[in-house]
Structure formats: structure tokens, C-alpha cells
Amino acid sequence: MFRGKKFIYIDNPSELGKFYVHHAERDLNESILTPVFKPESIEKNQTDLIPGYIDRELNFYSCPIITNYIKIKKYEFIEIYVKEEYRNVRTATLFLEVYDKTLENYISETITLAEKLQICSIDFLNFNHIINFLNKYVDSGRDINKIDFKLFSKSYPKLVDKQIILQNVKSLDLKVFEDSKNRVGKDNRFWTEMEVRNLPENEYLKDLFIKCLSKQGRKLIADFGVVIELYSDYIWSPTHPRKHLENYSTESIKETLIMDLAIEFNSEEYVLSSMEIKTCYNNV
């Protein structure tokens, strides 16, 4: 797996969001000590990458690698051949500690990736995105205890384009109603309101949807989602029961919503929010 490799080099260990472990060689004249990982064969099918530093004479000094809010203790790679499946099975595990922004508290975690392929492709490169987004997560001031580490075994965090907006707007369930209220001795109140259901599960995106929808009318939070009051007036006229306006077109509302969302959407905030354990779900 690491045949012929004495050391695995690291670029930008102290730059937020730019940590990069790679296969290329490094010019040792850049500094007195260079951060590296040293491949070490533990067993026949296991290789660990031990963190540390080398000097200009290639002397290795073992110690954890620090990148912003993360202490990397080691990478572990295990690869076996499964005869029944005629393929290699490789697992890659990252052992790390994640500190909060105060650097006073931390959690110890392992992140394991597994792959069953005839030619295995998982290596330390797969963890670069995870490490960088974990650092950005902490730097944003979020709670490290809310990180969903199990998520990383299925997919690594990556920026999304604004297509996600169109997908979620398309999934919205919008229903418009007319309602009224009797006011003794005063003009009665009449209004048109829109129930918004099936909001995005992502907390950042859901909050952004509610914020942008609120620009189109007064916001009222409901158990199922949100109600937007589109229009209201006071008229001396008899009141009536609440009724659904089945033929009311919401296309212009969606178009305005898409434009507002496109202006305010932050892909990085979306990803950081997606990294958190879901505490509640929008089930309507």
C-alpha cells in the first residue's frame, strides 16, 4: 500500500481548511522540521501512519500532528483478501481528538472508512475533506458534541451548488387559505395565509427558507412548519369559516423565494449544519 514510501508529507497543517496529506515528495529545505506521517508495518495486513516530524537529515521524531483544532494521533490501514468474494477489503481509520474553540475541551473519536473493491482506492486522501470541515465546524463556534461522526463513514462533507435550492423548493407543500375574524364594534379582519409544509431537514436551510418566506408576509410558526400571512384587511363585512383556495397559484411565490434564497445561500454553512446530529425532523 505504501511500498517505497519512507514518509507521507503534509501541506498547510496550520491553515484553516487547507490541511492536505498527499503522495508527492517535499522539499526539506523549506523548514528545519517538516510534519510527516511515517508508514509502519504493524502486521502482515496492517500499516499505520505514525505522525511526527523529520529534520533535514531525515531523522524522525514521533508526536501527534496538530492542525488548528484537531490532534491527529494516527491513521490505520488494514487490507485483506476475501477469497469468497474475489476482492480486497480495505478499512482506513483515523484516530483523532477534536477540540472546541476555547481549546479547553475535546472529544476523542475514530472515523473508519471501508471499501470492497477489486482494486482498493481508499487512502489518507479521503480524510482531508473531513479534517478540513471539522476544523471549519469548530471555528464557526458550533458544539463539538453535536458532530455526527457516523456520517463520515458513509460520505465525506463537500460543498454543494445552488441546485439544492431548486430541489427543496420543488418539494415544498404550499396551501393557501382565506380566513376571517369577527371583531365586535369594529371592522372585521380578513386575511389570506399560506401553510408551508415539508421544509428542508437541514437546519440551516430550513431557517433560511423561513427567513426568505417571511419577506413575503408575516410569519407564524406552526407545529407542521410555518404559516405566512400574505394579505390582510379590515372590512365591515360578515366573517366566514376558513376555506382552502384550491386554485390559488403559488408559482410567483416560489420564484421570488428561489431568487431570495440564491442571494443568501451559503454552501459552507449548509455543509456544517449537515454535519450535526439530527435532533428533530420535519415529518410533514
N, C-alpha and C positions, 0 to 999 in steps of 0.2 A: 504493500500500500504506500509505503514511504521509502521505497527502495532508492538508495543512493542519496537520500536527503539527510544531511547532518543536522540542519536546523530549518525551521519554518519561520519566516520573517513576518513582521508586523509593521504596518504603516499607520501613522496618525493615532497612536494609542491615547493621546491626551485631548484630541479634538472631538468635540461633541458631535455624534452622528457620523463620524468618518473613520471609525476603527475598521481596519481591514487586514485580515490574515490572508496570506497568499502564497503561491508556489514559487514566485520569482526569487532570484538572488538579490542581495542587498549590498550596497557599498558601505563597508565598515569604516570608512574614513569620515562618515557624517557625524559620528559622535564617539565618545570614549566607551560608553556601554550601549549595546543595542538590544532591545527587547526581542525575544525569540521564544519558540517552543521547540523543545528537543524531543524527537521521536525516540521512544524507549520500548523495546520489546519486552512485554511482561510475561506472556505465554505464547505458545505457538500461534494462536489465532487472535491475540490481543496486543495492540500497540497503544501506548499512552503518549500524549503530547505533554511534556513537562514544561511549565512556564519558567522563565528566568531571563538572564541577561548574559551576553558574551562580550568579552573585551576584544581588542584589536588582534590579540593572539589566539582568538577562538577559545579562550578558557570560559567554561560555562558555570554560571552561578545560579543555582535554583532558588526561585522565590515566586510568589503569585504575581501575576500581571494585573496592574490597576489601570482601568480605563474609565475615567470620570467616576461614576457611582457604582462600578462593578469590579469585584475582585474575581479574577479567573484562576481557579485552582488547578484545573487540568481538563484536557479532552481525553476521552477513552473510546477506542475503536475496536470492535470485535467483529470478526468476519469468519463465517463458517460455510461450508458447502453442504447443502441439504440434498442428499442423494435421491430421495424420493421425488423431489421437485426439480431436480437437474438445474439448480441455480444456487448462486451465492446469496447469503443473508448477511447483511451488514447492519450493525447498530452503532450509532455515534452518540455519545453522551457528553454533555458539557456540565462540569461541576463549577458552581459559581456562588458568590454572595452578592446580593443586591442591597445597597444602602439607600436610605432615604436622603432627602436634600440636605438635612442637617448633618449627615454623616454620623449620627449618634445611634441609629437603629438600623438593623439589617436582617435579612432573611436568607437562609441557605437553601439552595434549590439545585435540582438536576433537571436538565432538559434532554430528552432522548429522542432521536430520530431513527427510524428503522426503514429498511428498504429490501425488497425481494426482487432482484433483477439478475439476468444472466451476466450483465456487466454492471457492477455497482458504481454509483456515481456520488453517493453521499460522502462528503468530507467536511473539513472545518469551514469551508467557504459557505456552507449552508447556515452557519451560525452568525455570520457577520451582520446580516439584517436584523436578527433577533437582538444581538448585543446593542446595536446602534439604536433600535427603537426602545429597548429597555432604558437606555440612558436618557433618551428624549422624554420618555414617560416620567422618569423621576424628576428630570429638570423642569417639567411642567408643573411640579408641585403635587402630583397625584399620590394617592396612598399605595405604598408598595404591597400592602396586604391584600389589595384588591386585584392584583395581577393574576390572570388566568394562565398559569404556566402550562397546563394541559393542552391549551390551544396550540402551542408551538410544535407539539408532536404531530399535528395534522397539517399545519400550514405556517409559513413564516409571514410576519407583518410586511406589508408593502403598500405604497401609495396607490390610490385608486383615482380614476379620472371622473369627470363630471357626469359620465353616463349613469353613475349610481343615482344621481338626482332624478333622471328621467324614469328609471326603473321604479323608484319608490313613489314618485308622483302618480305613475300609471297604476300602482297598487292601491292608492287611496280609495276609500269608500266615502263618497260625498253625498249627503242627502239634505235637501233644503225644505224648510217648513215655514209656514205662516202661523203666527200666534198673536194673542192679544190679552190685555188685562183691564178689567173694569176698575175705574177709579171714581169713587163716589164724590159728586160735586165738582169733578174736573173732567177735562178731556180724557178719553180712554187711550191707553197706549197700544200701538200696533207695531209689530216688528217681523222681519224676515231673518231667520237664522239657519246656519248650515252646520250639520253634525259631521265631524271629521273622524272617521274610524280607520283602523288598520295603519296607524302611524308606524314609522320605522322602528325596529327594535333597538338599533344603535342609539344610545342615549344622546350623544352629541347631535346626530342627525335629527332625532325626534325633537329635541329642544329647538334646533334651527328651523324645522318645519313650523313649529308652533309660533316662533318669533316672526317668521315671514308671513304666515297666515294672519297674524294679528295686525299686520299692516292694512289688511282688507276689511277689518271690522273689530268690534270689541270682543275680547277673548274671555271665554268662560270655561274653566277646566271641568271635565266630567269624568266619571269612572271609566267610560269606554274610550276616552280620547280628549277631544276638545270641541267646543261649540263656538262658532264665530257669528256674531250678530252682524249681518250685512247691512241692514237698514232698519230704522225705527222712526216713528212719528206719533204725534198726539192729535187725535181727531175726535170730534163729537159725533160718534157713530157707535152702533151696537157692537159688542165684542162677539167673538166666535171661538169655537174649540180649535185647538192646534190641529193643523192639517198638513199633510205631505204634498209638496208641489212636484208631482212626478215628472212633469215636462220641463222643469227648470234646467237650463243648460249651465253647467259648471265649467265649460271649456275655457272661457276667458279668465276665470279664477285660477285654473290650473296653469294657463300660460303666464299670467302675472307671477304666480308662485314660482314657476321654473326660472324666470328672469331674476327674481329676488334671491333665490337660492344660489344661482350661478354666480352672483356677485359676492355673496358672503361665504360660500362653501370653502372650507379649509381641509384639504385632503389629509394632512398630517394629524389634525385634531380628530378626524374620523377614525384613523387607524389607532391612535392612542386610546380612544374610547372603546374600540373593538377589542382591545387587549384586556379589558376588565371583566371580572366575573359578573355574569348577569344576575342581578338580584331580583329583577321583576321583568315581566314580559307583557308586551301589548298583544293580548289574545283576542282582540275583536277586529 
